[in-house]
């Protein structure tokens, strides 16, 4: 009987094209890669709670704890980071009547709904564990998986661009960040090249500080917030409240989380050449439990992060131990208001520039799935499924179903699955008639 955790084999990053989930780098490199993943998730994990009136430091702390829970439940077999889910923003605001600034006065109501969502999500995971995953291959073949993954990247693209659309200076600094990351990718070698996003981000931060704080162009970085924050401190914990209306409104977000997690696992499986389908049920259950734990403490609902998939795609490092290091770093950040203040001084244009690169890498990862699985886009069914899915996702086509809104990623995901099944069924029904 195989052990719950794999036996990680140490490899030299300079000698291999890809570091597999059950392989590991030396400890210093693992730590640096973990920090890079923590930085990659930071922008979204901080932004989501701010938009809902939650404490960002607590969200960071719970993202680290949730990632460790995920690591344990999946037995260290699936490389993934859990961060604040944007799928909760709309329903949380609707359930609490949040005005959009400061702390959410009705956060307890939202937390009860988040916990209900986590419970439902975990139950879905148990069902998948009991019934197996063969049906997933039928419902979600590579053409559908690739379209969903590409949709995730394209759907996120407007978020990055919108953050710099109002100012020419901000737009230019975002492009400078893209250039810094690109130069880090082509000019560095070995381990430095695998840390290209972190290196590019640091370089862009330094350039931004030079031209704003030094030359007086644009909005300068306010470093006073760093000295004003204590080194150590507790985040703001909140207790959940049971509100049936909020639970009914928020719990269906589990459907979106299932779609996101499934697409992420399929993408990572395709990129690593490993069959991760046997761990899909465990991954769903782990994500659900992590959401319950986060909601119980006052944090946001969590999900597997597309940003971190983008980092893995470009670095070719999929070692699951990287995410233990990232989680540990996030937990430290959660208990350090000063460090949290430092990270939050990263200018919006710099974060937006990094997001442009990462979101683009996610979209390209979807196309890579098609190439690796020899998907025939000349096939009419495949062509229609891809065409419709990409437009629904990139255009953020949303459906309001009662008090629940399915956003662009959700409609694209379930639209791709349903449309593919419907068209394949039609082809199957037509073929016997054509032969007779």
C-alpha positions as CSV (number, residue, x, y, z in Angstrom):
1,X,0.0,0.0,0.0
2,X,1.4,3.4,-1.0
3,X,2.0,6.0,1.7
4,X,-0.4,9.0,2.1
5,X,2.4,11.4,1.2
6,X,4.9,10.8,-1.7
7,X,8.6,10.4,-1.1
8,X,9.9,13.6,-2.6
9,X,13.0,13.1,-4.7
10,X,15.5,16.0,-4.7
11,X,16.4,17.3,-8.2
12,X,18.7,19.9,-9.6
13,X,16.6,22.6,-11.4
14,X,19.4,23.3,-13.8
15,X,19.4,19.7,-15.0
16,X,15.7,19.0,-15.5
17,X,13.1,20.7,-17.8
18,X,10.3,20.2,-15.2
19,X,10.2,19.7,-11.4
20,X,7.3,17.2,-10.8
21,X,4.9,17.3,-7.8
22,X,6.8,14.5,-6.1
23,X,10.2,16.1,-6.6
24,X,11.8,18.9,-4.6
25,X,14.5,21.5,-4.8
26,X,17.1,22.3,-2.2
27,X,15.6,24.1,0.9
28,X,16.7,27.6,0.0
29,X,15.3,27.4,-3.5
30,X,12.1,25.9,-2.2
31,X,11.7,28.8,0.2
32,X,12.3,31.4,-2.5
33,X,9.9,29.7,-4.9
34,X,7.3,29.6,-2.0
35,X,7.8,33.3,-1.5
36,X,7.2,33.9,-5.2
37,X,3.9,32.0,-5.0
38,X,2.9,33.9,-1.9
39,X,3.6,37.2,-3.8
40,X,1.6,35.9,-6.8
41,X,-1.5,35.3,-4.8
42,X,-1.1,38.4,-2.6
43,X,-2.8,41.0,-4.9
44,X,-6.0,39.1,-5.2
45,X,-6.1,37.7,-1.7
46,X,-5.8,41.2,-0.3
47,X,-8.1,42.8,-2.9
48,X,-11.0,40.4,-2.4
49,X,-11.5,41.0,1.4
50,X,-11.1,44.7,0.9
51,X,-14.0,44.7,-1.6
52,X,-16.1,42.8,0.9
53,X,-15.1,44.7,4.1
54,X,-13.0,41.8,5.6
55,X,-9.7,42.1,7.3
56,X,-6.9,41.5,4.7
57,X,-4.4,40.2,7.2
58,X,-6.8,37.6,8.4
59,X,-7.5,36.6,4.8
60,X,-3.8,36.1,4.2
61,X,-3.5,34.1,7.4
62,X,-6.5,31.8,6.5
63,X,-5.1,31.4,2.9
64,X,-2.0,29.9,4.4
65,X,-3.9,27.7,6.8
66,X,-6.2,26.6,4.1
67,X,-3.3,25.7,1.8
68,X,-1.8,23.6,4.5
69,X,-5.1,21.8,5.0
70,X,-5.4,21.2,1.3
71,X,-1.8,19.8,1.2
72,X,-2.6,17.3,4.0
73,X,-5.9,16.2,2.6
74,X,-4.6,15.5,-0.9
75,X,-1.6,13.9,0.5
76,X,0.8,16.3,-1.0
77,X,-0.1,15.1,-4.5
78,X,-1.7,18.2,-6.0
79,X,0.3,21.4,-6.3
80,X,-2.1,24.2,-5.5
81,X,-2.5,27.4,-3.4
82,X,-5.8,28.4,-1.8
83,X,-6.6,32.1,-1.7
84,X,-9.6,34.4,-1.4
85,X,-12.2,33.7,-4.0
86,X,-13.7,36.5,-6.0
87,X,-16.8,34.4,-6.6
88,X,-18.1,35.4,-3.1
89,X,-17.9,39.2,-3.7
90,X,-21.2,39.8,-5.3
91,X,-23.3,37.5,-3.1
92,X,-21.6,38.7,0.1
93,X,-22.3,42.4,-0.8
94,X,-25.9,41.4,-1.6
95,X,-26.4,39.5,1.6
96,X,-24.8,42.1,3.9
97,X,-25.7,45.4,2.2
98,X,-22.1,46.4,2.4
99,X,-21.6,50.1,1.4
100,X,-18.1,49.5,-0.1
101,X,-15.7,51.1,2.4
102,X,-14.4,50.3,5.9
103,X,-15.2,47.2,7.9
104,X,-18.4,45.2,6.9
105,X,-20.8,45.7,9.9
106,X,-22.8,42.6,8.9
107,X,-19.7,40.3,8.4
108,X,-21.2,37.6,10.6
109,X,-24.1,37.1,8.3
110,X,-21.7,36.7,5.4
111,X,-19.6,34.2,7.3
112,X,-22.6,32.0,8.0
113,X,-23.2,31.8,4.3
114,X,-19.6,31.1,3.5
115,X,-19.6,28.2,6.0
116,X,-22.7,26.8,4.4
117,X,-21.0,27.0,1.0
118,X,-18.0,25.2,2.3
119,X,-20.1,22.4,3.7
120,X,-21.9,22.0,0.4
121,X,-18.6,22.0,-1.4
122,X,-17.1,19.4,0.9
123,X,-20.1,17.1,0.4
124,X,-19.6,17.3,-3.4
125,X,-16.1,16.2,-2.7
126,X,-17.3,13.2,-0.7
127,X,-19.7,12.2,-3.6
128,X,-16.8,12.3,-6.1
129,X,-14.6,10.3,-3.8
130,X,-17.4,7.6,-3.5
131,X,-18.5,7.5,-7.2
132,X,-15.1,7.9,-8.9
133,X,-14.1,10.3,-11.7
134,X,-14.7,8.3,-14.9
135,X,-17.7,10.5,-15.7
136,X,-15.4,13.6,-15.6
137,X,-13.5,12.4,-18.6
138,X,-16.7,12.0,-20.6
139,X,-18.2,15.4,-19.5
140,X,-14.9,17.3,-19.5
141,X,-12.5,16.2,-22.3
142,X,-9.4,18.1,-23.2
143,X,-11.2,20.4,-25.6
144,X,-13.5,21.6,-22.8
145,X,-10.7,21.7,-20.2
146,X,-8.5,23.8,-22.5
147,X,-11.3,26.2,-23.2
148,X,-12.2,26.6,-19.5
149,X,-8.6,27.3,-18.5
150,X,-8.1,29.8,-21.3
151,X,-11.4,31.4,-20.3
152,X,-10.1,31.9,-16.8
153,X,-7.1,33.9,-18.1
154,X,-9.2,35.9,-20.5
155,X,-11.9,36.7,-18.0
156,X,-9.3,38.1,-15.5
157,X,-7.6,40.2,-18.2
158,X,-10.0,43.2,-17.8
159,X,-9.4,43.3,-14.1
160,X,-5.7,43.9,-14.6
161,X,-6.2,46.4,-17.4
162,X,-8.9,48.4,-15.6
163,X,-6.5,49.1,-12.7
164,X,-4.4,51.3,-15.0
165,X,-6.9,52.6,-17.5
166,X,-7.4,55.9,-15.8
167,X,-3.9,57.3,-16.1
168,X,-1.2,57.3,-18.8
169,X,1.5,57.2,-16.1
170,X,-0.1,54.1,-14.5
171,X,-0.4,52.4,-17.9
172,X,3.2,53.1,-18.7
173,X,4.4,51.7,-15.3
174,X,2.3,48.6,-15.9
175,X,4.1,48.1,-19.2
176,X,7.5,48.7,-17.5
177,X,6.5,45.9,-15.1
178,X,5.7,43.6,-18.0
179,X,9.1,44.5,-19.5
180,X,10.9,43.9,-16.3
181,X,9.4,40.4,-16.0
182,X,10.1,39.7,-19.7
183,X,13.7,40.8,-19.3
184,X,14.0,38.6,-16.2
185,X,12.7,35.7,-18.3
186,X,15.1,36.0,-21.1
187,X,18.3,37.4,-19.4
188,X,18.4,35.2,-16.3
189,X,19.4,31.6,-16.2
190,X,18.8,28.7,-13.8
191,X,17.1,29.3,-10.6
192,X,17.0,33.1,-11.2
193,X,14.9,32.4,-14.3
194,X,12.5,30.4,-12.3
195,X,12.0,33.4,-10.0
196,X,11.4,35.7,-12.9
197,X,8.1,37.1,-11.6
198,X,9.4,37.9,-8.2
199,X,12.6,39.4,-9.7
200,X,10.6,41.4,-12.2
201,X,8.2,42.7,-9.5
202,X,11.1,43.8,-7.3
203,X,12.8,45.6,-10.2
204,X,9.5,47.3,-11.2
205,X,8.9,48.4,-7.6
206,X,12.3,50.0,-7.4
207,X,11.8,51.8,-10.7
208,X,8.4,53.1,-9.6
209,X,9.9,54.3,-6.3
210,X,12.7,56.1,-8.2
211,X,10.5,58.0,-10.6
212,X,7.8,58.9,-8.1
213,X,9.5,59.4,-4.7
214,X,12.7,60.4,-6.4
215,X,11.7,62.5,-9.4
216,X,8.2,63.5,-8.4
217,X,6.3,61.9,-11.2
218,X,3.0,60.1,-10.5
219,X,1.8,59.1,-7.0
220,X,4.7,58.4,-4.6
221,X,4.8,55.4,-2.4
222,X,3.8,56.2,1.2
223,X,6.4,54.4,3.3
224,X,5.1,56.0,6.6
225,X,2.4,53.3,6.8
226,X,5.1,50.7,7.3
227,X,6.7,52.4,10.3
228,X,3.3,53.0,11.8
229,X,2.4,49.3,11.8
230,X,3.6,47.0,14.5
231,X,5.9,44.0,13.7
232,X,3.6,41.5,15.3
233,X,-0.1,41.6,15.9
234,X,-3.3,39.7,15.7
235,X,-5.7,40.0,12.8
236,X,-9.3,40.9,13.4
237,X,-11.3,37.7,14.1
238,X,-15.1,37.6,13.6
239,X,-17.9,35.2,14.6
240,X,-20.4,33.8,12.1
241,X,-24.2,34.2,12.4
242,X,-26.8,31.8,11.1
243,X,-29.0,33.6,8.6
244,X,-31.0,31.3,6.3
245,X,-31.5,33.9,3.6
246,X,-27.7,34.6,3.4
247,X,-26.9,30.9,3.4
248,X,-29.3,30.2,0.5
249,X,-27.8,33.2,-1.3
250,X,-24.1,32.3,-0.7
251,X,-24.1,28.5,-0.6
252,X,-24.6,28.0,-4.4
253,X,-21.1,29.6,-5.0
254,X,-19.9,26.1,-4.4
255,X,-20.9,25.3,-8.0
256,X,-18.4,27.9,-9.2
257,X,-15.7,26.7,-6.8
258,X,-16.1,23.2,-8.2
259,X,-15.8,24.4,-11.7
260,X,-12.7,26.5,-10.8
261,X,-11.0,23.7,-8.9
262,X,-11.7,21.1,-11.6
263,X,-10.3,23.3,-14.3
264,X,-7.2,24.1,-12.3
265,X,-6.5,20.4,-11.5
266,X,-7.0,19.4,-15.1
267,X,-4.7,22.2,-16.2
268,X,-1.9,21.2,-13.7
269,X,-2.4,17.6,-14.7
270,X,-1.9,18.4,-18.3
271,X,1.1,20.6,-17.7
272,X,2.9,18.0,-15.5
273,X,1.9,14.9,-17.5
274,X,0.5,13.4,-14.3
275,X,-3.0,11.9,-13.8
276,X,-4.4,13.9,-10.9
277,X,-8.0,12.8,-11.5
278,X,-7.9,10.3,-8.6
279,X,-7.4,13.3,-6.2
280,X,-10.2,15.5,-7.5
281,X,-12.6,14.3,-4.8
282,X,-10.0,15.0,-2.1
283,X,-9.3,18.4,-3.6
284,X,-13.0,19.4,-3.5
285,X,-13.3,18.1,0.0
286,X,-10.1,19.9,1.1
287,X,-11.2,23.2,-0.5
288,X,-14.6,22.9,1.2
289,X,-13.1,22.3,4.6
290,X,-10.7,25.1,4.2
291,X,-13.6,27.4,3.3
292,X,-15.4,26.3,6.5
293,X,-12.4,26.9,8.6
294,X,-11.8,30.3,7.1
295,X,-15.4,31.4,7.5
296,X,-15.4,30.3,11.1
297,X,-12.6,32.6,11.9
298,X,-13.8,35.6,9.9
299,X,-12.0,35.0,6.7
300,X,-13.2,34.8,3.1
301,X,-14.1,31.7,1.2
302,X,-11.1,30.2,-0.6
303,X,-10.4,28.6,-3.9
304,X,-7.5,27.2,-5.9
305,X,-5.6,30.2,-7.5
306,X,-5.2,30.7,-11.2
307,X,-2.3,33.1,-10.4
308,X,-0.3,30.3,-8.9
309,X,-1.0,28.1,-11.9
310,X,0.4,30.8,-14.1
311,X,3.6,30.9,-12.0
312,X,4.0,27.1,-12.3
313,X,3.4,27.3,-16.0
314,X,6.3,29.7,-16.5
315,X,8.7,28.3,-13.9
316,X,8.1,24.6,-14.6
317,X,8.3,23.9,-10.9
318,X,5.3,21.9,-9.6
319,X,6.8,20.5,-6.4
320,X,4.0,20.5,-3.8
321,X,6.5,21.4,-1.1
322,X,6.8,24.8,-2.7
323,X,3.2,25.4,-1.4
324,X,4.1,24.4,2.1
325,X,6.7,27.2,2.1
326,X,4.2,29.6,0.5
327,X,1.6,28.8,3.2
328,X,4.1,29.3,6.0
329,X,5.1,32.6,4.6
330,X,1.5,33.7,4.3
331,X,0.8,32.7,7.9
332,X,3.8,34.8,9.0
333,X,2.4,37.7,7.0
334,X,-1.0,37.2,8.7
335,X,0.5,37.9,12.1
336,X,2.7,40.8,10.9
337,X,0.8,44.0,10.3
338,X,4.1,45.7,9.4
339,X,4.9,43.3,6.7
340,X,1.4,43.4,5.5
341,X,1.7,47.2,5.2
342,X,4.9,46.7,3.2
343,X,3.3,44.4,0.7
344,X,0.3,46.8,0.4
345,X,2.7,49.6,-0.6
346,X,3.3,47.7,-3.9
347,X,1.8,50.2,-6.4
348,X,-1.3,49.3,-8.2
349,X,0.3,49.7,-11.7
350,X,3.1,47.3,-10.7
351,X,0.6,44.7,-9.5
352,X,-1.5,45.3,-12.6
353,X,1.6,44.7,-14.8
354,X,2.4,41.5,-13.1
355,X,-1.2,40.4,-13.4
356,X,-1.2,41.0,-17.2
357,X,1.7,38.6,-17.5
358,X,0.3,35.9,-15.1
359,X,-3.2,36.1,-16.6
360,X,-1.8,35.8,-20.1
361,X,0.2,32.7,-19.0
362,X,-3.0,31.1,-17.8
363,X,-4.7,31.7,-21.1
364,X,-1.7,30.2,-22.9
365,X,-1.9,27.2,-20.6
366,X,-5.3,26.4,-22.0
367,X,-4.0,26.4,-25.6
368,X,-1.2,24.2,-24.4
369,X,-3.7,21.6,-23.3
370,X,-5.1,21.4,-26.8
371,X,-1.7,21.0,-28.3
372,X,-0.6,18.3,-25.9
373,X,-3.8,16.3,-26.4
374,X,-3.9,16.9,-30.2
375,X,-7.4,18.5,-30.0
376,X,-8.8,18.8,-33.5
377,X,-10.2,22.3,-33.8
378,X,-11.2,21.5,-37.3
379,X,-13.9,19.3,-35.8
380,X,-17.2,21.2,-35.9
381,X,-18.2,20.3,-32.4
382,X,-14.9,21.2,-30.9
383,X,-14.8,24.5,-32.8
384,X,-18.3,25.6,-31.7
385,X,-17.6,24.6,-28.0
386,X,-14.3,26.6,-28.0
387,X,-15.8,29.6,-29.8
388,X,-18.8,29.9,-27.5
389,X,-16.9,29.3,-24.3
390,X,-14.2,31.9,-25.0
391,X,-16.7,34.6,-25.8
392,X,-18.9,33.8,-22.8
393,X,-15.9,33.9,-20.5
394,X,-14.0,36.8,-22.0
395,X,-17.2,38.9,-22.2
396,X,-18.1,37.9,-18.6
397,X,-21.5,36.8,-19.7
398,X,-23.5,36.5,-16.4
399,X,-26.8,34.8,-15.6
400,X,-29.0,36.0,-12.7
401,X,-30.9,33.0,-11.3
402,X,-33.1,34.4,-8.6
403,X,-30.8,35.9,-6.0
404,X,-27.8,34.0,-7.3
405,X,-25.6,35.3,-10.1
406,X,-23.4,33.0,-12.2
407,X,-20.5,35.1,-13.5
408,X,-18.6,34.7,-16.7
409,X,-16.3,31.9,-15.6
410,X,-19.3,29.9,-14.3
411,X,-21.4,30.4,-17.4
412,X,-18.5,29.6,-19.7
413,X,-17.6,26.5,-17.7
414,X,-21.0,24.9,-17.4
415,X,-21.9,26.2,-20.9
416,X,-18.8,24.4,-22.3
417,X,-19.7,21.1,-20.5
418,X,-23.4,21.3,-21.4
419,X,-22.8,22.3,-25.0
420,X,-20.2,19.7,-25.7
421,X,-22.4,16.9,-24.2
422,X,-25.4,18.1,-26.3
423,X,-23.5,18.4,-29.5
424,X,-21.7,15.0,-29.1
425,X,-25.1,13.4,-28.3
426,X,-26.5,14.9,-31.5
427,X,-23.6,13.6,-33.5
428,X,-24.0,10.2,-31.9
429,X,-27.7,10.1,-32.8
430,X,-27.0,11.2,-36.4
431,X,-24.3,8.7,-37.3
432,X,-26.4,5.5,-37.4
433,X,-28.9,7.2,-39.8
434,X,-26.1,8.4,-42.1
435,X,-24.7,4.8,-42.3
436,X,-28.1,3.2,-43.0
